[in-house]
């Protein structure tokens, strides 16, 4: 591991250790909420936003992050290293395949958020290069039209559907009422066809959301 990269890893570990009892605010542009990341499992969602927080702290779209950092930030509890590798590789493969699209009144942009990843088993780190737009999405200097929450709140949730709904609702912070059609929820939460019947959707999707999120949103 190069000395400069090792130094960055050490500085971040020290920062997060010193701020362990404080908030770990993650801030990103609301465009991130328009893309479905429902293909990710619960652990992968936590890891993705942990990486976003790390890159935002470094102000760089390139990062070398230790396995320990990722596990600490994402509250990763599985001890089996092979499962950890599988979750990491699964996350990056899905993100490389993800077609990220942003449409405004004047532009339509399409891109991949990540360019490459290198899971270095011998060094205990993962090297990542993201598209520059990924860093811009997670810019701490954003003003207006952003989502803000404590990463520790997200990773404390158990259900992947709860995590995805949590970030969506945080993007509407301050509004008393938010409306989504069923089709919009199917897309944004990544609900498979087999779960879109009323009974399955109620039990597998809405039940954990109603159990876990009222702690963070009044009158949910």
GROMACS elastic network, one bead per residue, 0.5 to 0.9 nm:
[ bonds ]
;  ai    aj funct       b0    kb
    1     4     6  0.85232   500
    1     5     6  0.67205   500
    1     6     6  0.61840   500
    1   123     6  0.67374   500
    1   125     6  0.87407   500
    2     5     6  0.53269   500
    2     6     6  0.60589   500
    2     7     6  0.85540   500
    3     7     6  0.60261   500
    3     8     6  0.86547   500
    4     8     6  0.62950   500
    4     9     6  0.87234   500
    5     8     6  0.50640   500
    5     9     6  0.62679   500
    5    10     6  0.86374   500
    5    63     6  0.81675   500
    5    64     6  0.64158   500
    5    65     6  0.87634   500
    6     9     6  0.50976   500
    6    10     6  0.61767   500
    6    11     6  0.86468   500
    6    64     6  0.82354   500
    7    10     6  0.50565   500
    7    11     6  0.61141   500
    7    12     6  0.86068   500
    8    11     6  0.51385   500
    8    12     6  0.61917   500
    8    13     6  0.85413   500
    8    58     6  0.83045   500
    8    63     6  0.87774   500
    8    64     6  0.79998   500
    8    65     6  0.86682   500
    9    12     6  0.52778   500
    9    13     6  0.61315   500
    9    14     6  0.86212   500
    9    63     6  0.89832   500
    9    64     6  0.70436   500
    9    65     6  0.62440   500
    9    66     6  0.67195   500
    9    69     6  0.81932   500
   10    13     6  0.50603   500
   10    14     6  0.61217   500
   10    15     6  0.85468   500
   11    14     6  0.50885   500
   11    15     6  0.60797   500
   11    16     6  0.86441   500
   12    16     6  0.60512   500
   12    17     6  0.83009   500
   12    54     6  0.78975   500
   12    57     6  0.82794   500
   12    58     6  0.84996   500
   12    65     6  0.89657   500
   12    69     6  0.81686   500
   13    16     6  0.52969   500
   13    17     6  0.59348   500
   13    18     6  0.85104   500
   13    66     6  0.89711   500
   13    68     6  0.87304   500
   13    69     6  0.65687   500
   14    17     6  0.50431   500
   14    18     6  0.60654   500
   14    19     6  0.85250   500
   15    18     6  0.52444   500
   15    19     6  0.61802   500
   15    20     6  0.84181   500
   16    20     6  0.56284   500
   16    24     6  0.83523   500
   16    69     6  0.85535   500
   16    72     6  0.88442   500
   16    73     6  0.82073   500
   17    20     6  0.50584   500
   17    21     6  0.84093   500
   18    21     6  0.77398   500
   18    22     6  0.84496   500
   19    22     6  0.50128   500
   19    23     6  0.72351   500
   19    24     6  0.76974   500
   20    23     6  0.76189   500
   20    24     6  0.80782   500
   23   150     6  0.58808   500
   23   151     6  0.77556   500
   23   152     6  0.74113   500
   24    53     6  0.81962   500
   24    73     6  0.88845   500
   24   149     6  0.81398   500
   24   150     6  0.51812   500
   24   151     6  0.55039   500
   24   152     6  0.66194   500
   25    53     6  0.80124   500
   25   148     6  0.67499   500
   25   149     6  0.55146   500
   25   151     6  0.60245   500
   25   152     6  0.84537   500
   26    49     6  0.78209   500
   26    50     6  0.86547   500
   26    52     6  0.78423   500
   26    53     6  0.58040   500
   26    56     6  0.84733   500
   26   138     6  0.76847   500
   26   140     6  0.79074   500
   26   147     6  0.80680   500
   26   148     6  0.57633   500
   26   149     6  0.56240   500
   26   150     6  0.60393   500
   26   151     6  0.60892   500
   27    52     6  0.89773   500
   27    53     6  0.80250   500
   27    56     6  0.87359   500
   27   137     6  0.83686   500
   27   138     6  0.58504   500
   27   139     6  0.69049   500
   27   140     6  0.59079   500
   27   141     6  0.87708   500
   27   142     6  0.78719   500
   27   146     6  0.67223   500
   27   147     6  0.56115   500
   27   149     6  0.68160   500
   27   150     6  0.88468   500
   28    31     6  0.83117   500
   28    32     6  0.71632   500
   28    52     6  0.87126   500
   28   136     6  0.81885   500
   28   137     6  0.51626   500
   28   139     6  0.62470   500
   28   140     6  0.73153   500
   28   142     6  0.74604   500
   28   145     6  0.88086   500
   28   146     6  0.55003   500
   28   147     6  0.54368   500
   28   148     6  0.68102   500
   29    32     6  0.60064   500
   29    33     6  0.80226   500
   29   136     6  0.81006   500
   29   138     6  0.66082   500
   29   139     6  0.77737   500
   29   142     6  0.72401   500
   29   144     6  0.84734   500
   29   145     6  0.62426   500
   29   147     6  0.61918   500
   29   171     6  0.87723   500
   30    33     6  0.53225   500
   30    34     6  0.72232   500
   30   137     6  0.82039   500
   30   145     6  0.57670   500
   30   147     6  0.58052   500
   30   168     6  0.87161   500
   30   171     6  0.62816   500
   31    34     6  0.53187   500
   31    35     6  0.74061   500
   31   101     6  0.88936   500
   31   102     6  0.68817   500
   31   137     6  0.77397   500
   31   145     6  0.84927   500
   31   146     6  0.82784   500
   32    35     6  0.58844   500
   32    36     6  0.87355   500
   32   100     6  0.87670   500
   32   102     6  0.89757   500
   32   137     6  0.71086   500
   32   147     6  0.88657   500
   33    36     6  0.74988   500
   33    37     6  0.89172   500
   33   147     6  0.85018   500
   33   164     6  0.89054   500
   33   167     6  0.74989   500
   33   168     6  0.61541   500
   33   171     6  0.75600   500
   33   188     6  0.78440   500
   34   101     6  0.84945   500
   34   102     6  0.81661   500
   34   168     6  0.88846   500
   34   188     6  0.71795   500
   35    98     6  0.89150   500
   35    99     6  0.85626   500
   35   100     6  0.65916   500
   35   101     6  0.74245   500
   35   102     6  0.87296   500
   35   187     6  0.84921   500
   35   188     6  0.66655   500
   36    39     6  0.76928   500
   36    98     6  0.87923   500
   36   100     6  0.89728   500
   36   187     6  0.60722   500
   36   189     6  0.65225   500
   36   190     6  0.62794   500
   37    40     6  0.58761   500
   37    45     6  0.79426   500
   37    94     6  0.86813   500
   37    95     6  0.83824   500
   37    98     6  0.82417   500
   37   164     6  0.81305   500
   37   187     6  0.89588   500
   37   188     6  0.71315   500
   37   189     6  0.72631   500
   37   190     6  0.67615   500
   38    41     6  0.74835   500
   38    45     6  0.86715   500
   38   160     6  0.79584   500
   38   161     6  0.78885   500
   38   164     6  0.74975   500
   38   187     6  0.77602   500
   38   188     6  0.66070   500
   38   191     6  0.70987   500
   39    94     6  0.74267   500
   39   189     6  0.85258   500
   39   190     6  0.59726   500
   39   191     6  0.87208   500
   40    43     6  0.79104   500
   40    44     6  0.55480   500
   40    45     6  0.59737   500
   40    90     6  0.80647   500
   40    91     6  0.65735   500
   40    94     6  0.74375   500
   40    95     6  0.89449   500
   40   160     6  0.80566   500
   40   190     6  0.85988   500
   41    44     6  0.52681   500
   41    45     6  0.63210   500
   41    46     6  0.88954   500
   41    87     6  0.83351   500
   41    91     6  0.84400   500
   41   159     6  0.89336   500
   41   160     6  0.61687   500
   42    45     6  0.53217   500
   42    46     6  0.66095   500
   42    47     6  0.89086   500
   42   155     6  0.86086   500
   42   157     6  0.87267   500
   42   158     6  0.71559   500
   42   159     6  0.63612   500
   42   161     6  0.80796   500
   42   163     6  0.75535   500
   43    46     6  0.51975   500
   43    47     6  0.62806   500
   43    48     6  0.87181   500
   43    74     6  0.74890   500
   43    75     6  0.86384   500
   43    76     6  0.69221   500
   43    87     6  0.72070   500
   43   155     6  0.82523   500
   43   160     6  0.80535   500
   44    48     6  0.60371   500
   44    49     6  0.87019   500
   44    74     6  0.88230   500
   44    87     6  0.61912   500
   44    88     6  0.71236   500
   44    90     6  0.78757   500
   44    91     6  0.56332   500
   45    48     6  0.51928   500
   45    49     6  0.64916   500
   45    50     6  0.86181   500
   45    74     6  0.87000   500
   45    91     6  0.81573   500
   45   155     6  0.84812   500
   45   160     6  0.74130   500
   45   163     6  0.77011   500
   45   164     6  0.82240   500
   46    49     6  0.55123   500
   46    50     6  0.61476   500
   46    51     6  0.87336   500
   46    73     6  0.81082   500
   46    75     6  0.78351   500
   46    76     6  0.82205   500
   46   151     6  0.82385   500
   46   154     6  0.72273   500
   46   155     6  0.56457   500
   46   163     6  0.85015   500
   47    51     6  0.61774   500
   47    52     6  0.86173   500
   47    70     6  0.64704   500
   47    71     6  0.79311   500
   47    73     6  0.77772   500
   47    74     6  0.54345   500
   47    75     6  0.88624   500
   47    76     6  0.83307   500
   47    87     6  0.88334   500
   47    88     6  0.79037   500
   47    91     6  0.81343   500
   47   155     6  0.89402   500
   48    51     6  0.52247   500
   48    52     6  0.63274   500
   48    53     6  0.87978   500
   48    74     6  0.86355   500
   48    91     6  0.75109   500
   48    92     6  0.88386   500
   49    53     6  0.61328   500
   49    54     6  0.85336   500
   49    74     6  0.80360   500
   49   151     6  0.75083   500
   50    53     6  0.51244   500
   50    54     6  0.62257   500
   50    55     6  0.87193   500
   50    69     6  0.87919   500
   50    70     6  0.66012   500
   50    73     6  0.58086   500
   50    74     6  0.59425   500
   50   151     6  0.74687   500
   51    54     6  0.50211   500
   51    55     6  0.61535   500
   51    56     6  0.84851   500
   51    63     6  0.86386   500
   51    65     6  0.81320   500
   51    70     6  0.74635   500
   51    73     6  0.88168   500
   52    55     6  0.52879   500
   52    56     6  0.61209   500
   52    57     6  0.86479   500
   52   134     6  0.79861   500
   52   135     6  0.76123   500
   52   137     6  0.89476   500
   52   138     6  0.63467   500
   53    56     6  0.51144   500
   53    57     6  0.62263   500
   53    58     6  0.87313   500
   53   138     6  0.73876   500
   53   151     6  0.83260   500
   54    57     6  0.51263   500
   54    58     6  0.62958   500
   54    59     6  0.84921   500
   54    60     6  0.89931   500
   54    63     6  0.79999   500
   54    65     6  0.81249   500
   55    58     6  0.50001   500
   55    59     6  0.57516   500
   55    60     6  0.55484   500
   55    61     6  0.61948   500
   55    62     6  0.72948   500
   55    63     6  0.65802   500
   55   135     6  0.68176   500
   55   138     6  0.79586   500
   56    60     6  0.69040   500
   56    61     6  0.83745   500
   56   135     6  0.65434   500
   56   136     6  0.86996   500
   56   138     6  0.58549   500
   56   139     6  0.61450   500
   56   140     6  0.67578   500
   57    60     6  0.81108   500
   57   140     6  0.84086   500
   58    61     6  0.83880   500
   58    62     6  0.87572   500
   58    63     6  0.79380   500
   59    62     6  0.88836   500
   59   135     6  0.72777   500
   59   139     6  0.80084   500
   60    63     6  0.69777   500
   60   130     6  0.89174   500
   60   132     6  0.83544   500
   60   135     6  0.67719   500
   61   128     6  0.80336   500
   61   129     6  0.58177   500
   61   130     6  0.51655   500
   61   131     6  0.66748   500
   61   132     6  0.58149   500
   61   133     6  0.85961   500
   61   134     6  0.72254   500
   61   135     6  0.55997   500
   61   136     6  0.89589   500
   62   127     6  0.75996   500
   62   128     6  0.57233   500
   62   130     6  0.63503   500
   62   131     6  0.89438   500
   63   126     6  0.81196   500
   63   127     6  0.58098   500
   63   128     6  0.53604   500
   63   129     6  0.65801   500
   63   130     6  0.86440   500
   64   125     6  0.64215   500
   64   126     6  0.56638   500
   64   128     6  0.63555   500
   64   129     6  0.89367   500
   65    68     6  0.83033   500
   65    69     6  0.65147   500
   65    70     6  0.70128   500
   65   124     6  0.86571   500
   65   125     6  0.53902   500
   65   126     6  0.54481   500
   65   127     6  0.64993   500
   65   128     6  0.80964   500
   66    69     6  0.51918   500
   66    70     6  0.64957   500
   66    71     6  0.87153   500
   66   123     6  0.82947   500
   66   124     6  0.58061   500
   66   126     6  0.63160   500
   66   127     6  0.87679   500
   67    70     6  0.51832   500
   67    71     6  0.61513   500
   67    72     6  0.85278   500
   67    84     6  0.89781   500
   67   124     6  0.55832   500
   67   125     6  0.53055   500
   67   126     6  0.70906   500
   68    71     6  0.51181   500
   68    72     6  0.59795   500
   68    73     6  0.85457   500
   68   124     6  0.79760   500
   68   125     6  0.83264   500
   69    72     6  0.51050   500
   69    73     6  0.60720   500
   69    74     6  0.83624   500
   69   125     6  0.89943   500
   70    73     6  0.53335   500
   70    74     6  0.58820   500
   70    75     6  0.80926   500
   70    76     6  0.76885   500
   71    74     6  0.52868   500
   71    75     6  0.55761   500
   71    77     6  0.74267   500
   72    75     6  0.52351   500
   72    76     6  0.66769   500
   73    76     6  0.77881   500
   73   151     6  0.78550   500
   73   152     6  0.76885   500
   73   155     6  0.82513   500
   74    77     6  0.88282   500
   74   151     6  0.80435   500
   74   152     6  0.78491   500
   74   154     6  0.88034   500
   74   155     6  0.58466   500
   74   156     6  0.88542   500
   75   152     6  0.80932   500
   75   155     6  0.62039   500
   75   156     6  0.75842   500
   76    79     6  0.84984   500
   76    84     6  0.86223   500
   76   155     6  0.85566   500
   78    81     6  0.78843   500
   78    83     6  0.74626   500
   78    84     6  0.72557   500
   79    82     6  0.88452   500
   79    83     6  0.80970   500
   79    84     6  0.79017   500
   80    83     6  0.54659   500
   80    84     6  0.65657   500
   80    85     6  0.89747   500
   81    85     6  0.62165   500
   81    86     6  0.85606   500
   82    85     6  0.50911   500
   82    86     6  0.61833   500
   82    87     6  0.86583   500
   83    87     6  0.61304   500
   83    88     6  0.85741   500
   84    87     6  0.50993   500
   84    88     6  0.61662   500
   84    89     6  0.85833   500
   85    88     6  0.50949   500
   85    89     6  0.60414   500
   85    90     6  0.82813   500
   85   119     6  0.78912   500
   85   121     6  0.85822   500
   86    89     6  0.52455   500
   86    90     6  0.57884   500
   86    91     6  0.83814   500
   87    90     6  0.50543   500
   87    91     6  0.60265   500
   87    92     6  0.87024   500
   88    91     6  0.51926   500
   88    92     6  0.63798   500
   88    93     6  0.86166   500
   88   119     6  0.80364   500
   88   126     6  0.88569   500
   89    92     6  0.52341   500
   89    93     6  0.59805   500
   89    94     6  0.84658   500
   89   117     6  0.85973   500
   89   119     6  0.78449   500
   90    93     6  0.52102   500
   90    94     6  0.61164   500
   90    95     6  0.85534   500
   91    94     6  0.53162   500
   91    95     6  0.61704   500
   91    96     6  0.86209   500
   92    96     6  0.59543   500
   92    97     6  0.84514   500
   92   114     6  0.75874   500
   92   116     6  0.81690   500
   92   117     6  0.70670   500
   93    96     6  0.51250   500
   93    97     6  0.62231   500
   93    98     6  0.85935   500
   94    97     6  0.50745   500
   94    98     6  0.60449   500
   95    99     6  0.82946   500
   95   112     6  0.72963   500
   95   113     6  0.66835   500
   95   114     6  0.64600   500
   96    99     6  0.81636   500
   96   112     6  0.60313   500
   96   113     6  0.68971   500
   96   114     6  0.56489   500
   96   115     6  0.69706   500
   96   116     6  0.77988   500
   97   112     6  0.72662   500
   98   111     6  0.83751   500
   98   112     6  0.61910   500
   98   113     6  0.76155   500
   99   110     6  0.67345   500
   99   111     6  0.60934   500
   99   112     6  0.58082   500
   99   113     6  0.82677   500
  100   109     6  0.80432   500
  100   110     6  0.55345   500
  100   111     6  0.52367   500
  100   112     6  0.57980   500
  100   113     6  0.69197   500
  101   108     6  0.71699   500
  101   109     6  0.55591   500
  101   111     6  0.66179   500
  101   112     6  0.88235   500
  102   107     6  0.79061   500
  102   108     6  0.57320   500
  102   109     6  0.50722   500
  102   110     6  0.64798   500
  102   111     6  0.88825   500
  103   106     6  0.78107   500
  103   107     6  0.57281   500
  103   109     6  0.63008   500
  103   110     6  0.87273   500
  104   107     6  0.51557   500
  104   108     6  0.63593   500
  104   109     6  0.86834   500
  105   108     6  0.83940   500
  111   114     6  0.89922   500
  111   131     6  0.81715   500
  111   133     6  0.87331   500
  112   115     6  0.71150   500
  112   130     6  0.84816   500
  112   131     6  0.69090   500
  113   130     6  0.57660   500
  113   131     6  0.50584   500
  113   132     6  0.80518   500
  113   133     6  0.71212   500
  113   134     6  0.57172   500
  114   117     6  0.78867   500
  114   128     6  0.77363   500
  114   129     6  0.61809   500
  114   131     6  0.53648   500
  114   132     6  0.89437   500
  114   134     6  0.78032   500
  115   128     6  0.78565   500
  115   129     6  0.55782   500
  115   130     6  0.53299   500
  115   131     6  0.61006   500
  116   127     6  0.82912   500
  116   128     6  0.60257   500
  116   129     6  0.55127   500
  116   130     6  0.71449   500
  117   126     6  0.69498   500
  117   127     6  0.55977   500
  117   129     6  0.64756   500
  117   130     6  0.86894   500
  118   125     6  0.84235   500
  118   126     6  0.55334   500
  118   128     6  0.65185   500
  119   123     6  0.88721   500
  119   124     6  0.79971   500
  119   125     6  0.63758   500
  119   127     6  0.64458   500
  119   128     6  0.85871   500
  120   123     6  0.54722   500
  120   124     6  0.59174   500
  120   125     6  0.54011   500
  120   126     6  0.56516   500
  120   127     6  0.75332   500
  121   124     6  0.51537   500
  121   125     6  0.68665   500
  121   126     6  0.81635   500
  122   125     6  0.81062   500
  123   126     6  0.85033   500
  129   132     6  0.88146   500
  130   133     6  0.79887   500
  130   134     6  0.62169   500
  130   135     6  0.75307   500
  131   134     6  0.54585   500
  131   135     6  0.73550   500
  132   135     6  0.53703   500
  132   136     6  0.65021   500
  132   137     6  0.87975   500
  133   137     6  0.60920   500
  133   138     6  0.87007   500
  134   137     6  0.51112   500
  134   138     6  0.65106   500
  134   139     6  0.88334   500
  135   138     6  0.51297   500
  135   139     6  0.61893   500
  136   139     6  0.50465   500
  136   140     6  0.88590   500
  136   142     6  0.87365   500
  137   140     6  0.89291   500
  137   142     6  0.85135   500
  137   146     6  0.89788   500
  138   141     6  0.88283   500
  138   142     6  0.82263   500
  139   142     6  0.57097   500
  140   143     6  0.87522   500
  142   145     6  0.80320   500
  142   146     6  0.68791   500
  143   146     6  0.71673   500
  145   171     6  0.78893   500
  146   171     6  0.63861   500
  146   172     6  0.88852   500
  147   167     6  0.73598   500
  147   168     6  0.82021   500
  147   169     6  0.88079   500
  147   170     6  0.58353   500
  147   172     6  0.76827   500
  147   173     6  0.78432   500
  148   167     6  0.83708   500
  148   170     6  0.65359   500
  148   171     6  0.71076   500
  148   173     6  0.85096   500
  149   152     6  0.86229   500
  149   153     6  0.75251   500
  149   154     6  0.79062   500
  149   167     6  0.77699   500
  149   170     6  0.68406   500
  150   153     6  0.54451   500
  150   154     6  0.69191   500
  151   154     6  0.51668   500
  151   155     6  0.63407   500
  151   156     6  0.86098   500
  152   155     6  0.53143   500
  152   156     6  0.61127   500
  153   156     6  0.52494   500
  153   157     6  0.69361   500
  153   216     6  0.86928   500
  154   157     6  0.57100   500
  154   158     6  0.89227   500
  154   162     6  0.87012   500
  154   163     6  0.59270   500
  154   164     6  0.89369   500
  154   166     6  0.72952   500
  154   167     6  0.79321   500
  155   158     6  0.75856   500
  155   163     6  0.77440   500
  156   163     6  0.89836   500
  157   160     6  0.78267   500
  157   162     6  0.66947   500
  157   163     6  0.62922   500
  157   212     6  0.68448   500
  157   213     6  0.84710   500
  158   161     6  0.87768   500
  158   162     6  0.73418   500
  158   163     6  0.77464   500
  158   208     6  0.84071   500
  158   212     6  0.81635   500
  159   162     6  0.50576   500
  159   163     6  0.64120   500
  159   164     6  0.88038   500
  159   205     6  0.86096   500
  159   208     6  0.64101   500
  159   209     6  0.76967   500
  159   212     6  0.83545   500
  160   163     6  0.50753   500
  160   164     6  0.62988   500
  160   165     6  0.86490   500
  160   189     6  0.85350   500
  160   205     6  0.90000   500
  161   164     6  0.51859   500
  161   165     6  0.61245   500
  161   166     6  0.83700   500
  161   189     6  0.61722   500
  161   190     6  0.83865   500
  161   191     6  0.86463   500
  161   204     6  0.86050   500
  161   205     6  0.60311   500
  161   206     6  0.80585   500
  161   208     6  0.75034   500
  161   209     6  0.67714   500
  162   165     6  0.51845   500
  162   166     6  0.58446   500
  162   167     6  0.87103   500
  162   205     6  0.79093   500
  162   206     6  0.83349   500
  162   208     6  0.63648   500
  162   210     6  0.83757   500
  162   211     6  0.89081   500
  162   212     6  0.68316   500
  162   213     6  0.69353   500
  163   167     6  0.64496   500
  163   168     6  0.87456   500
  163   209     6  0.84202   500
  163   213     6  0.89123   500
  164   167     6  0.54603   500
  164   168     6  0.63683   500
  164   169     6  0.88088   500
  164   188     6  0.77837   500
  164   189     6  0.61214   500
  165   169     6  0.61036   500
  165   170     6  0.84719   500
  165   185     6  0.89131   500
  165   188     6  0.85191   500
  165   189     6  0.71849   500
  165   209     6  0.73589   500
  165   213     6  0.85096   500
  166   169     6  0.53638   500
  166   170     6  0.61567   500
  166   171     6  0.87470   500
  166   209     6  0.83859   500
  166   213     6  0.69310   500
  166   216     6  0.83881   500
  166   217     6  0.89605   500
  167   170     6  0.50062   500
  167   171     6  0.63250   500
  168   171     6  0.52435   500
  168   172     6  0.69902   500
  168   188     6  0.86804   500
  169   172     6  0.51756   500
  169   173     6  0.65007   500
  169   178     6  0.80039   500
  169   217     6  0.83967   500
  170   174     6  0.86644   500
  170   217     6  0.89459   500
  172   175     6  0.58419   500
  172   176     6  0.87226   500
  172   177     6  0.87730   500
  172   178     6  0.74350   500
  173   176     6  0.83478   500
  175   178     6  0.71025   500
  180   183     6  0.80814   500
  180   184     6  0.60270   500
  180   185     6  0.64408   500
  181   184     6  0.51736   500
  181   185     6  0.63969   500
  181   186     6  0.86901   500
  182   185     6  0.50750   500
  182   186     6  0.60837   500
  182   187     6  0.86465   500
  182   196     6  0.89462   500
  183   186     6  0.50472   500
  183   187     6  0.63204   500
  183   188     6  0.86876   500
  184   187     6  0.52180   500
  184   188     6  0.60553   500
  184   189     6  0.83216   500
  185   188     6  0.51280   500
  185   189     6  0.56127   500
  185   190     6  0.77640   500
  185   191     6  0.76298   500
  186   189     6  0.55591   500
  186   190     6  0.56394   500
  186   192     6  0.74010   500
  186   193     6  0.85937   500
  186   196     6  0.74275   500
  187   190     6  0.50972   500
  187   191     6  0.65844   500
  187   192     6  0.88265   500
  188   191     6  0.79570   500
  189   205     6  0.87222   500
  191   194     6  0.81564   500
  191   195     6  0.62838   500
  191   196     6  0.67177   500
  191   201     6  0.81825   500
  191   205     6  0.80276   500
  192   195     6  0.54895   500
  192   196     6  0.66175   500
  193   196     6  0.52221   500
  193   197     6  0.79378   500
  194   197     6  0.71540   500
  194   200     6  0.79021   500
  195   198     6  0.81205   500
  195   199     6  0.82257   500
  195   200     6  0.50100   500
  195   201     6  0.54264   500
  195   202     6  0.89634   500
  195   204     6  0.74298   500
  195   205     6  0.82229   500
  196   199     6  0.81852   500
  196   200     6  0.64335   500
  196   201     6  0.53905   500
  196   202     6  0.89547   500
  197   200     6  0.54407   500
  197   201     6  0.58879   500
  197   202     6  0.83805   500
  198   201     6  0.52307   500
  198   202     6  0.59912   500
  198   203     6  0.86058   500
  199   202     6  0.52476   500
  199   203     6  0.62109   500
  199   204     6  0.84332   500
  200   203     6  0.52027   500
  200   204     6  0.56253   500
  200   205     6  0.75255   500
  201   204     6  0.54941   500
  201   205     6  0.51550   500
  201   206     6  0.64428   500
  201   207     6  0.84756   500
  202   205     6  0.58119   500
  202   207     6  0.59969   500
  203   206     6  0.61802   500
  203   207     6  0.51394   500
  203   208     6  0.78241   500
  204   207     6  0.62003   500
  204   208     6  0.70439   500
  205   208     6  0.62454   500
  205   209     6  0.66662   500
  206   209     6  0.50119   500
  206   210     6  0.60220   500
  206   211     6  0.85305   500
  207   210     6  0.52426   500
  207   211     6  0.62141   500
  207   212     6  0.87199   500
  208   212     6  0.59621   500
  208   213     6  0.82188   500
  209   212     6  0.53847   500
  209   213     6  0.56631   500
  209   214     6  0.82641   500
  210   213     6  0.59171   500
  210   214     6  0.65669   500
  210   220     6  0.73205   500
  211   214     6  0.69521   500
  211   215     6  0.86982   500
  212   215     6  0.66797   500
  212   216     6  0.83632   500
  213   216     6  0.54807   500
  213   217     6  0.62752   500
  213   218     6  0.88889   500
  213   220     6  0.74563   500
  214   218     6  0.59460   500
  214   219     6  0.69426   500
  214   220     6  0.55661   500
  215   218     6  0.73244   500
  216   220     6  0.89061   500
  217   220     6  0.58613   500
